[in-house]
Structures are given as structure tokens and as C-alpha cells.
Amino acid sequence: MWGLRAARVFDGEVLHSGHPLVLVDGTRIAGLDLSGARPSADLDVVDLGDVTIMPGLIDSHVHLAFDSAADSVIDQIQAADDEELLRLMGENARRALRAGITTVRDLGDRNGLALRLRETSPGPEILAAGAPLTRRGGHCWFLGGEADDVAELRKAVADRVASGADVIKVMATGGTMTPGFRPDESQYDLAALRAVVEAAHEAGLPVTAHAHGAGGIAHAVRAAVDGIEHAFFIKGREFAPDWTVVAAMAESGVVVSTTSARLPAEYSPIHLTVRENFARMRREGVRLVCSSDAGVGRFKPHDCLPHGVIEFAALIGHTNTEALQAATTAAAEFCRVADRKGRIATGFDADLLAVGGDPVRDLRALLDVRAVYRAGVSTPTRTDPGAR
């Protein structure tokens, strides 16, 4: 056993000052000593000084196989063989870890590569969906998850269960990356989505639905999905929520993974509208978690999640504590790992992030990464010499 000490600890719920001590035994947290007393002389202690230790961040929507610098993700994926993609995925995973993102949920790869990577990667813990379920020629068809009818969908779910997937992702609507189905166009009817949810829930897996249009979102809610990715309510060129659907979302308890984290940039009117909509959705009772959709473009590298946390307070109406929880405790609950991640508590994974300053007072502290521990092991940070 050893100890990690700092001026402050944010345990996922409360900020503690007075030089708390986090006790680590192997890969797990063995305790949190808030007394401020001098540690036992025989305990090896790393004192990080004037920093805040907090739970590692959780990004509940990434694509490790996507190169955010590529001009075309479709071309990039199709041009690479599996070994090339695995190398890229490892690099992207390590980039996330250096930013303090200790858990990622990969919601779309090819040939189950994220499942392979999670067994060998020294990076963040990887939760994986495999290829998302989509119509032939539908959104992200190039990942290999095409399934049109109920029988094909049930088989696709069974295949992912057998492969060890952690979650089932289904493309309820089209998207912007691939032609064939518009973002506001439903790819599956209610019966098809219910078949996916029933098959997944029977196997004990959650379902999250990519959904942009009101019709697809409404079907996903009625089908009892566990999460909705994006929920932008695209209608043609407008981003206009159907507030009756939003009310149904709030009543159902479905979680919206906003995929809004991105590098700082001047916000276009569309970007501001989306965030204003999220703020009202939150006021209407919809549960939001902060996520990135990392990999889909140059503004979304795999370490951009902290910027989304800052935005949750600045533009979406969360307090700083609530914004931190949107990428820790709430994200852990959404990803079904809340029994071991998202908090600093006895028995939880020793996934720890140390940042300069006090993030409860100023969320920009998340950008000043001083130390990252994954399963109790210190890892390079993005400020370390030689870090890539």
C-alpha cells in the first residue's frame, strides 16, 4: 500500500482541503484519510503539493479508430488495415490518458478492434460497442455493422454479446458523415428499435442510440433505450427541439450524451443554439453527461473532453461541481461502471487525476494536468517532456 497526498481532494461529490491522503493498494483505492495527520513512517507517500486530486475523467463517446486530422474519416478507415488501425487507436487512447481521461467508451470501430485493444492497451480502460448497428448504406456503414430487419438486428446484438461488448449502439437516424440517410431521417422504425433493446437487455447490456432528428429520438425513447447520443434535434438546417419529445425524455430518465466537447473556438450561431437547447433540456429535467465524439474532426481530438466540462458550466448552466460530475460520477453511472469508477472511495479503481489549482472554483484547472494514475500506475501527462 502507498499514499498519494495533495492540498485538496475532490472525491466526486465534495471538495476536501487540509492535505487529504488517498491510500492505494494495487489497482484499487484503499481509503481516503481526511484528517491531515502525518502519515505513518512506513507508508510510502507521494506528495503532489498544491494540486487537487480527483477521479479520472470518463469520455462516454469516442471513436479511437478515427483520425481527427484526416480530411475524410471514411477514406482513412477504408485505406487502413486492422493492424494500422490498432496502432492509431493505441496512440489516440494514450493521448486521452495523458489529459486525465482514464476511461473511454468507444462507440464505433471496425472488426471489434476496440475489444482487442482493451485487452492489451496500457492506456485508459476501454468500454466498447463494436460496429454500430445501421442500415445498409446508412450512417457509418463503412464500419461493418449493417443490419436491416429485426432478424438481422437480433443476430447483430447476439454477435456483439458473444464478442464481449459492453454496450450496443444503434443508429436511429442518419448523420452528417455519410450520405444515404439525412440526420433528421429515421433509419429504423419503433419495432426495430424495440427488438434491439429487448435483445440487448435480455443479455444484460445497455443500448445507446445515435439520434439527431425528433422522430428518431422519439422512437428511441419509446423503445426504452438507455442513452441518446447527440440529441441535436436537427430539422433541415434548423436545430429545433420538439419539447413534447423532450418532456418524454425527462419522464423516461434516458440519459443524453451531448457529444459537445471540442477544442476552444469561436462559436457559430448553430453551436450556440445547440448549447442553449441543452441548457433548456436540462432545466426540463433531462439528464446530461459530457462527452466528445472524439475523432470525428480536427476540432475533436481525443483529449478534448476537459473543454466540454468547462463548457457545461459556461454555456449549459451547470455549477462547477455538476460539470465535473458530468464527466465523472454521472458518466460512470451512464456507462454502468459507477460501482468502481467516478469517485474517490474505498474499493474503487485507482484512476486518479491531479490538476493545478481548484477545479471546483475554476474549471480551467482541468487543463493544468499535473499527474495521472490509471489503476494505481503513474502515466505520462501531456505536459511531460517527450509526451506525444
DRENDO-1510 file (C-alpha; in Angstrom, 1 decimal, always signed):
<recs>
REC; n; res; u; v; w
REC; 1; MET; +0.0; +0.0; +0.0 .
REC; 2; TRP; +1.1; +3.6; -0.7 .
REC; 3; GLY; -0.4; +7.0; -0.4 .
REC; 4; LEU; -1.0; +10.0; -2.7 .
REC; 5; ARG; -1.3; +13.4; -1.0 .
REC; 6; ALA; -2.3; +16.8; -2.2 .
REC; 7; ALA; -3.6; +20.1; -0.9 .
REC; 8; ARG; -7.2; +19.1; -1.9 .
REC; 9; VAL; -9.2; +16.1; -3.0 .
REC; 10; PHE; -12.4; +16.3; -5.0 .
REC; 11; ASP; -14.0; +12.9; -4.3 .
REC; 12; GLY; -16.7; +13.2; -7.0 .
REC; 13; GLU; -19.1; +14.9; -4.7 .
REC; 14; VAL; -17.3; +17.1; -2.2 .
REC; 15; LEU; -14.0; +19.1; -2.2 .
REC; 16; HIS; -11.9; +18.3; +0.8 .
REC; 17; SER; -9.0; +20.6; +1.8 .
REC; 18; GLY; -6.4; +20.1; +4.5 .
REC; 19; HIS; -4.0; +17.8; +2.6 .
REC; 20; PRO; -6.1; +14.6; +2.4 .
REC; 21; LEU; -4.3; +11.4; +1.7 .
REC; 22; VAL; -5.6; +8.8; -0.9 .
REC; 23; LEU; -4.5; +5.3; +0.0 .
REC; 24; VAL; -3.8; +3.0; -2.9 .
REC; 25; ASP; -3.5; -0.8; -2.7 .
REC; 26; GLY; -2.6; -2.4; -6.1 .
REC; 27; THR; -5.2; -1.2; -8.6 .
REC; 28; ARG; -7.8; +0.0; -6.1 .
REC; 29; ILE; -8.3; +2.8; -3.6 .
REC; 30; ALA; -7.9; +1.5; -0.1 .
REC; 31; GLY; -9.2; +4.6; +1.7 .
REC; 32; LEU; -9.3; +8.4; +1.9 .
REC; 33; ASP; -7.8; +9.9; +5.1 .
REC; 34; LEU; -9.2; +13.4; +5.6 .
REC; 35; SER; -7.5; +14.0; +9.0 .
REC; 36; GLY; -4.5; +15.8; +7.6 .
REC; 37; ALA; -2.3; +13.9; +10.1 .
REC; 38; ARG; +1.2; +12.9; +9.3 .
REC; 39; PRO; +1.2; +9.5; +7.6 .
REC; 40; SER; +2.9; +6.5; +9.2 .
REC; 41; ALA; +6.6; +6.5; +8.7 .
REC; 42; ASP; +6.5; +3.1; +7.0 .
REC; 43; LEU; +3.9; +4.3; +4.3 .
REC; 44; ASP; +5.4; +5.4; +1.0 .
REC; 45; VAL; +3.8; +8.7; +0.2 .
REC; 46; VAL; +3.9; +10.8; -3.0 .
REC; 47; ASP; +3.1; +14.4; -2.0 .
REC; 48; LEU; +1.9; +16.3; -5.1 .
REC; 49; GLY; +1.7; +19.7; -3.3 .
REC; 50; ASP; -0.7; +22.4; -4.2 .
REC; 51; VAL; -2.9; +20.4; -6.5 .
REC; 52; THR; -6.3; +18.8; -6.5 .
REC; 53; ILE; -6.7; +15.0; -6.8 .
REC; 54; MET; -10.0; +14.0; -8.4 .
REC; 55; PRO; -11.4; +10.9; -10.1 .
REC; 56; GLY; -10.1; +10.3; -13.6 .
REC; 57; LEU; -12.4; +11.7; -16.4 .
REC; 58; ILE; -14.7; +9.4; -18.3 .
REC; 59; ASP; -15.5; +10.1; -22.0 .
REC; 60; SER; -18.6; +8.2; -22.8 .
REC; 61; HIS; -18.4; +8.7; -26.6 .
REC; 62; VAL; -15.2; +8.3; -28.6 .
REC; 63; HIS; -14.0; +6.7; -31.8 .
REC; 64; LEU; -10.5; +5.5; -31.2 .
REC; 65; ALA; -10.2; +4.3; -34.8 .
REC; 66; PHE; -10.9; +7.8; -36.3 .
REC; 67; ASP; -8.0; +10.1; -37.1 .
REC; 68; SER; -9.2; +13.6; -36.1 .
REC; 69; ALA; -6.7; +15.1; -38.5 .
REC; 70; ALA; -8.0; +13.2; -41.5 .
REC; 71; ASP; -9.7; +15.1; -44.3 .
REC; 72; SER; -12.1; +12.1; -44.7 .
REC; 73; VAL; -12.6; +9.6; -41.9 .
REC; 74; ILE; -14.3; +7.3; -44.4 .
REC; 75; ASP; -11.3; +7.3; -46.6 .
REC; 76; GLN; -8.9; +7.0; -43.7 .
REC; 77; ILE; -10.7; +3.9; -42.3 .
REC; 78; GLN; -11.1; +2.2; -45.7 .
REC; 79; ALA; -7.4; +2.8; -46.5 .
REC; 80; ALA; -6.0; +1.2; -43.3 .
REC; 81; ASP; -5.7; -2.4; -42.5 .
REC; 82; ASP; -6.6; -3.7; -39.0 .
REC; 83; GLU; -3.0; -3.5; -37.6 .
REC; 84; GLU; -2.7; +0.1; -38.8 .
REC; 85; LEU; -5.9; +1.0; -37.1 .
REC; 86; LEU; -4.9; -0.7; -33.9 .
REC; 87; ARG; -1.7; +1.3; -33.8 .
REC; 88; LEU; -3.7; +4.5; -34.3 .
REC; 89; MET; -6.2; +3.5; -31.7 .
REC; 90; GLY; -3.4; +2.9; -29.2 .
REC; 91; GLU; -2.0; +6.4; -29.9 .
REC; 92; ASN; -5.4; +8.0; -29.5 .
REC; 93; ALA; -6.1; +6.1; -26.3 .
REC; 94; ARG; -2.8; +7.3; -24.8 .
REC; 95; ARG; -3.5; +10.9; -25.9 .
REC; 96; ALA; -6.7; +10.7; -23.9 .
REC; 97; LEU; -5.0; +9.3; -20.9 .
REC; 98; ARG; -2.4; +12.0; -20.8 .
REC; 99; ALA; -5.2; +14.5; -20.5 .
REC; 100; GLY; -6.6; +12.7; -17.4 .
REC; 101; ILE; -9.3; +10.7; -19.3 .
REC; 102; THR; -8.9; +7.3; -17.6 .
REC; 103; THR; -12.0; +5.6; -19.1 .
REC; 104; VAL; -13.3; +5.9; -22.7 .
REC; 105; ARG; -16.4; +4.3; -24.2 .
REC; 106; ASP; -15.7; +3.5; -27.9 .
REC; 107; LEU; -19.0; +3.7; -29.8 .
REC; 108; GLY; -17.9; +2.6; -33.2 .
REC; 109; ASP; -14.9; +0.8; -34.6 .
REC; 110; ARG; -14.3; -1.9; -37.3 .
REC; 111; ASN; -14.0; -5.6; -36.7 .
REC; 112; GLY; -14.1; -5.3; -33.0 .
REC; 113; LEU; -10.7; -3.7; -32.8 .
REC; 114; ALA; -11.6; -1.8; -29.6 .
REC; 115; LEU; -12.3; -5.1; -27.9 .
REC; 116; ARG; -8.9; -6.3; -28.9 .
REC; 117; LEU; -7.2; -3.1; -27.8 .
REC; 118; ARG; -8.8; -3.2; -24.4 .
REC; 119; GLU; -7.0; -6.4; -23.6 .
REC; 120; THR; -3.6; -5.1; -24.3 .
REC; 121; SER; -3.7; -1.3; -24.1 .
REC; 122; PRO; -1.7; +0.4; -21.3 .
REC; 123; GLY; -4.0; +3.4; -21.8 .
REC; 124; PRO; -7.4; +4.2; -20.4 .
REC; 125; GLU; -9.9; +1.5; -19.6 .
REC; 126; ILE; -11.9; +0.9; -22.8 .
REC; 127; LEU; -15.6; +0.1; -22.9 .
REC; 128; ALA; -16.6; -0.9; -26.4 .
REC; 129; ALA; -19.6; -1.3; -28.6 .
REC; 130; GLY; -18.0; -2.7; -31.7 .
REC; 131; ALA; -19.5; -1.6; -35.0 .
REC; 132; PRO; -22.8; +0.3; -34.5 .
REC; 133; LEU; -26.0; -1.2; -35.9 .
REC; 134; THR; -27.0; +0.7; -39.0 .
REC; 135; ARG; -29.0; +0.3; -42.2 .
REC; 136; ARG; -27.3; -0.9; -45.4 .
REC; 137; GLY; -25.7; +2.3; -46.8 .
REC; 138; GLY; -26.7; +4.0; -43.6 .
REC; 139; HIS; -24.8; +6.2; -41.2 .
REC; 140; CYS; -21.3; +4.8; -40.6 .
REC; 141; TRP; -22.0; +1.7; -42.8 .
REC; 142; PHE; -18.2; +1.6; -43.5 .
REC; 143; LEU; -17.6; +0.2; -40.0 .
REC; 144; GLY; -19.4; -3.1; -41.0 .
REC; 145; GLY; -22.5; -3.0; -38.8 .
REC; 146; GLU; -25.2; -3.1; -41.4 .
REC; 147; ALA; -28.5; -4.8; -40.4 .
REC; 148; ASP; -31.8; -4.0; -42.0 .
REC; 149; ASP; -34.6; -6.1; -40.4 .
REC; 150; VAL; -35.5; -7.4; -37.0 .
REC; 151; ALA; -33.9; -10.8; -37.5 .
REC; 152; GLU; -30.6; -9.2; -38.7 .
REC; 153; LEU; -30.7; -6.8; -35.8 .
REC; 154; ARG; -31.2; -9.5; -33.2 .
REC; 155; LYS; -28.3; -11.5; -34.7 .
REC; 156; ALA; -26.1; -8.4; -34.7 .
REC; 157; VAL; -26.9; -7.9; -31.0 .
REC; 158; ALA; -26.1; -11.6; -30.2 .
REC; 159; ASP; -22.8; -11.3; -32.1 .
REC; 160; ARG; -21.8; -8.3; -30.0 .
REC; 161; VAL; -22.8; -10.0; -26.8 .
REC; 162; ALA; -20.7; -13.1; -27.7 .
REC; 163; SER; -17.7; -10.9; -28.5 .
REC; 164; GLY; -17.8; -9.3; -25.1 .
REC; 165; ALA; -19.2; -5.8; -26.0 .
REC; 166; ASP; -20.1; -3.5; -23.1 .
REC; 167; VAL; -22.9; -1.6; -24.8 .
REC; 168; ILE; -25.0; -1.8; -28.0 .
REC; 169; LYS; -25.1; +1.2; -30.2 .
REC; 170; VAL; -27.7; +1.7; -32.9 .
REC; 171; MET; -28.0; +4.4; -35.5 .
REC; 172; ALA; -31.6; +5.5; -35.0 .
REC; 173; THR; -31.2; +8.3; -37.6 .
REC; 174; GLY; -28.8; +9.3; -40.3 .
REC; 175; GLY; -25.8; +11.5; -39.7 .
REC; 176; THR; -23.6; +14.1; -41.3 .
REC; 177; MET; -20.6; +11.9; -42.1 .
REC; 178; THR; -22.2; +9.6; -44.6 .
REC; 179; PRO; -24.9; +10.1; -47.2 .
REC; 180; GLY; -27.8; +7.8; -47.6 .
REC; 181; PHE; -29.9; +8.9; -44.7 .
REC; 182; ARG; -30.2; +12.5; -43.6 .
REC; 183; PRO; -29.5; +13.4; -39.9 .
REC; 184; ASP; -33.2; +14.1; -39.4 .
REC; 185; GLU; -34.3; +10.9; -41.1 .
REC; 186; SER; -35.1; +7.8; -39.1 .
REC; 187; GLN; -33.2; +4.7; -40.1 .
REC; 188; TYR; -35.3; +2.3; -38.0 .
REC; 189; ASP; -39.0; +2.2; -37.0 .
REC; 190; LEU; -40.2; +1.6; -33.5 .
REC; 191; ALA; -40.5; -2.1; -33.8 .
REC; 192; ALA; -36.9; -2.5; -35.0 .
REC; 193; LEU; -35.5; -0.3; -32.1 .
REC; 194; ARG; -37.6; -2.3; -29.6 .
REC; 195; ALA; -36.2; -5.5; -31.0 .
REC; 196; VAL; -32.6; -4.2; -30.4 .
REC; 197; VAL; -33.4; -3.0; -26.9 .
REC; 198; GLU; -35.1; -6.3; -25.9 .
REC; 199; ALA; -32.3; -8.4; -27.2 .
REC; 200; ALA; -29.6; -6.3; -25.5 .
REC; 201; HIS; -31.5; -6.0; -22.2 .
REC; 202; GLU; -32.1; -9.8; -22.1 .
REC; 203; ALA; -28.3; -10.1; -22.3 .
REC; 204; GLY; -27.8; -7.5; -19.6 .
REC; 205; LEU; -26.3; -4.8; -21.9 .
REC; 206; PRO; -27.5; -1.2; -22.3 .
REC; 207; VAL; -28.4; +0.4; -25.6 .
REC; 208; THR; -27.5; +3.9; -26.7 .
REC; 209; ALA; -28.9; +5.4; -29.8 .
REC; 210; HIS; -27.3; +7.9; -32.2 .
REC; 211; ALA; -30.2; +10.2; -32.9 .
REC; 212; HIS; -30.4; +13.7; -34.4 .
REC; 213; GLY; -34.0; +14.1; -35.6 .
REC; 214; ALA; -37.1; +14.4; -33.4 .
REC; 215; GLY; -38.7; +11.3; -34.9 .
REC; 216; GLY; -35.7; +9.1; -34.3 .
REC; 217; ILE; -35.3; +10.5; -30.8 .
REC; 218; ALA; -39.0; +9.9; -30.0 .
REC; 219; HIS; -38.8; +6.3; -31.3 .
REC; 220; ALA; -35.6; +5.7; -29.3 .
REC; 221; VAL; -37.3; +6.9; -26.1 .
REC; 222; ARG; -40.4; +4.8; -26.7 .
REC; 223; ALA; -38.2; +1.8; -27.3 .
REC; 224; ALA; -36.6; +2.3; -23.9 .
REC; 225; VAL; -33.0; +2.9; -24.9 .
REC; 226; ASP; -30.7; +3.8; -22.1 .
REC; 227; GLY; -29.0; +6.6; -23.8 .
REC; 228; ILE; -29.3; +9.0; -26.7 .
REC; 229; GLU; -26.1; +10.3; -28.4 .
REC; 230; HIS; -26.2; +13.9; -29.7 .
REC; 231; ALA; -30.0; +14.7; -29.4 .
REC; 232; PHE; -29.4; +17.8; -31.5 .
REC; 233; PHE; -33.0; +17.8; -32.9 .
REC; 234; ILE; -31.9; +18.6; -36.4 .
REC; 235; LYS; -34.7; +19.5; -38.9 .
REC; 236; GLY; -33.3; +20.6; -42.2 .
REC; 237; ARG; -30.9; +23.4; -41.4 .
REC; 238; GLU; -32.5; +24.1; -38.0 .
REC; 239; PHE; -31.8; +22.8; -34.6 .
REC; 240; ALA; -35.2; +23.0; -33.0 .
REC; 241; PRO; -36.2; +20.6; -30.2 .
REC; 242; ASP; -39.7; +19.2; -30.1 .
REC; 243; TRP; -40.4; +20.0; -26.5 .
REC; 244; THR; -43.1; +17.3; -26.2 .
REC; 245; VAL; -40.4; +14.8; -27.0 .
REC; 246; VAL; -38.0; +16.4; -24.5 .
REC; 247; ALA; -40.7; +16.0; -21.9 .
REC; 248; ALA; -40.9; +12.3; -22.7 .
REC; 249; MET; -37.1; +12.1; -22.4 .
REC; 250; ALA; -37.2; +13.7; -19.0 .
REC; 251; GLU; -40.0; +11.4; -17.8 .
REC; 252; SER; -38.3; +8.2; -19.1 .
REC; 253; GLY; -35.0; +9.0; -17.4 .
REC; 254; VAL; -33.0; +8.4; -20.6 .
REC; 255; VAL; -29.5; +10.0; -20.5 .
REC; 256; VAL; -28.3; +12.3; -23.2 .
REC; 257; SER; -24.6; +12.1; -24.1 .
REC; 258; THR; -24.1; +15.6; -25.5 .
REC; 259; THR; -21.0; +14.9; -27.7 .
REC; 260; SER; -20.4; +18.6; -27.4 .
REC; 261; ALA; -16.8; +18.7; -26.1 .
REC; 262; ARG; -14.4; +20.3; -28.6 .
REC; 263; LEU; -11.4; +22.4; -28.8 .
REC; 264; PRO; -12.0; +26.1; -28.0 .
REC; 265; ALA; -13.1; +28.1; -31.0 .
REC; 266; GLU; -15.4; +31.0; -31.8 .
REC; 267; TYR; -18.9; +29.6; -31.6 .
REC; 268; SER; -21.1; +29.8; -34.6 .
REC; 269; PRO; -24.8; +30.6; -34.1 .
REC; 270; ILE; -25.6; +26.9; -34.6 .
REC; 271; HIS; -23.1; +25.8; -31.9 .
REC; 272; LEU; -24.6; +28.3; -29.5 .
REC; 273; THR; -28.2; +27.2; -30.4 .
REC; 274; VAL; -27.3; +23.6; -29.6 .
REC; 275; ARG; -25.9; +24.5; -26.2 .
REC; 276; GLU; -28.9; +26.8; -25.4 .
REC; 277; ASN; -31.1; +23.8; -26.3 .
REC; 278; PHE; -29.1; +21.6; -23.9 .
REC; 279; ALA; -29.5; +24.1; -21.2 .
REC; 280; ARG; -33.2; +24.2; -21.6 .
REC; 281; MET; -33.4; +20.4; -21.8 .
REC; 282; ARG; -31.5; +20.2; -18.5 .
REC; 283; ARG; -34.0; +22.7; -16.9 .
REC; 284; GLU; -36.8; +20.5; -18.2 .
REC; 285; GLY; -35.3; +17.5; -16.3 .
REC; 286; VAL; -33.3; +15.7; -18.9 .
REC; 287; ARG; -30.1; +14.1; -17.6 .
REC; 288; LEU; -26.9; +15.1; -19.5 .
REC; 289; VAL; -23.4; +13.7; -19.5 .
REC; 290; CYS; -20.4; +15.4; -21.1 .
REC; 291; SER; -18.8; +13.5; -24.0 .
REC; 292; SER; -16.9; +14.4; -27.1 .
REC; 293; ASP; -17.4; +12.1; -30.1 .
REC; 294; ALA; -13.6; +12.3; -30.3 .
REC; 295; GLY; -12.1; +11.6; -33.7 .
REC; 296; VAL; -14.8; +12.9; -36.0 .
REC; 297; GLY; -13.0; +16.1; -36.9 .
REC; 298; ARG; -10.0; +18.4; -36.3 .
REC; 299; PHE; -11.7; +20.2; -33.5 .
REC; 300; LYS; -12.3; +16.9; -31.7 .
REC; 301; PRO; -9.0; +15.2; -30.9 .
REC; 302; HIS; -9.1; +12.5; -28.3 .
REC; 303; ASP; -8.1; +14.8; -25.4 .
REC; 304; CYS; -10.7; +17.5; -25.9 .
REC; 305; LEU; -13.1; +16.3; -23.1 .
REC; 306; PRO; -11.9; +18.8; -20.5 .
REC; 307; HIS; -13.0; +21.7; -22.7 .
REC; 308; GLY; -16.5; +20.2; -22.7 .
REC; 309; VAL; -16.6; +20.1; -18.9 .
REC; 310; ILE; -15.7; +23.8; -18.9 .
REC; 311; GLU; -18.5; +24.5; -21.4 .
REC; 312; PHE; -21.0; +22.6; -19.3 .
REC; 313; ALA; -20.7; +25.4; -16.7 .
REC; 314; ALA; -20.2; +28.3; -19.0 .
REC; 315; LEU; -22.9; +27.6; -21.6 .
REC; 316; ILE; -25.2; +24.8; -20.4 .
REC; 317; GLY; -26.0; +26.0; -16.8 .
REC; 318; HIS; -24.2; +23.5; -14.6 .
REC; 319; THR; -22.4; +24.5; -11.4 .
REC; 320; ASN; -18.8; +23.7; -11.5 .
REC; 321; THR; -19.3; +20.7; -9.3 .
REC; 322; GLU; -22.1; +19.4; -11.5 .
REC; 323; ALA; -19.9; +20.0; -14.6 .
REC; 324; LEU; -17.2; +17.9; -13.0 .
REC; 325; GLN; -19.7; +15.2; -12.2 .
REC; 326; ALA; -20.9; +15.2; -15.8 .
REC; 327; ALA; -17.6; +13.6; -16.7 .
REC; 328; THR; -17.0; +11.6; -13.5 .
REC; 329; THR; -19.9; +10.3; -11.3 .
REC; 330; ALA; -22.7; +10.8; -13.8 .
REC; 331; ALA; -20.7; +9.5; -16.7 .
REC; 332; ALA; -19.7; +6.4; -14.6 .
REC; 333; GLU; -23.4; +5.7; -13.9 .
REC; 334; PHE; -24.3; +6.2; -17.6 .
REC; 335; CYS; -21.6; +3.7; -18.6 .
REC; 336; ARG; -22.6; +1.3; -15.9 .
REC; 337; VAL; -19.3; +1.4; -14.0 .
REC; 338; ALA; -20.5; +3.5; -11.1 .
REC; 339; ASP; -19.6; +0.7; -8.7 .
REC; 340; ARG; -15.9; +1.2; -9.3 .
REC; 341; LYS; -15.3; +4.5; -11.2 .
REC; 342; GLY; -16.2; +8.2; -11.0 .
REC; 343; ARG; -15.5; +8.6; -7.3 .
REC; 344; ILE; -12.6; +8.5; -4.8 .
REC; 345; ALA; -13.8; +5.9; -2.4 .
REC; 346; THR; -12.7; +2.7; -0.8 .
REC; 347; GLY; -12.7; -0.2; -3.3 .
REC; 348; PHE; -12.9; +2.0; -6.4 .
REC; 349; ASP; -10.4; +1.8; -9.2 .
REC; 350; ALA; -7.3; +3.9; -8.5 .
REC; 351; ASP; -8.0; +6.0; -11.6 .
REC; 352; LEU; -6.8; +9.5; -10.4 .
REC; 353; LEU; -6.2; +12.9; -12.0 .
REC; 354; ALA; -4.2; +15.6; -10.3 .
REC; 355; VAL; -4.7; +19.2; -11.6 .
REC; 356; GLY; -3.2; +22.5; -10.6 .
REC; 357; GLY; -5.5; +24.8; -8.6 .
REC; 358; ASP; -9.0; +24.1; -7.5 .
REC; 359; PRO; -11.4; +22.9; -10.3 .
REC; 360; VAL; -14.4; +23.4; -8.2 .
REC; 361; ARG; -13.6; +27.2; -8.2 .
REC; 362; ASP; -12.2; +27.3; -11.7 .
REC; 363; LEU; -12.7; +24.5; -14.2 .
REC; 364; ARG; -9.8; +25.7; -16.3 .
REC; 365; ALA; -7.7; +23.9; -13.7 .
REC; 366; LEU; -8.6; +20.7; -15.7 .
REC; 367; LEU; -6.2; +22.0; -18.4 .
REC; 368; ASP; -3.3; +22.0; -16.0 .
REC; 369; VAL; -2.7; +18.3; -15.7 .
REC; 370; ARG; +0.0; +17.5; -13.1 .
REC; 371; ALA; -0.3; +13.7; -12.7 .
REC; 372; VAL; -2.5; +10.8; -14.0 .
REC; 373; TYR; -2.8; +7.4; -12.4 .
REC; 374; ARG; -4.5; +4.6; -14.2 .
REC; 375; ALA; -5.3; +1.5; -12.0 .
REC; 376; GLY; -2.7; +2.8; -9.5 .
REC; 377; VAL; +0.1; +3.3; -12.0 .
REC; 378; SER; +1.5; +6.7; -12.8 .
REC; 379; THR; +1.3; +7.6; -16.5 .
REC; 380; PRO; +2.9; +10.4; -18.6 .
REC; 381; THR; +0.9; +13.6; -18.9 .
REC; 382; ARG; +0.6; +15.8; -21.9 .
REC; 383; THR; +2.9; +18.3; -20.2 .
REC; 384; ASP; +5.7; +15.7; -19.7 .
REC; 385; PRO; +8.8; +16.0; -21.8 .
REC; 386; GLY; +8.6; +13.7; -24.8 .
REC; 387; ALA; +4.8; +13.2; -24.4 .
REC; 388; ARG; +3.1; +12.9; -27.8 .
</recs>
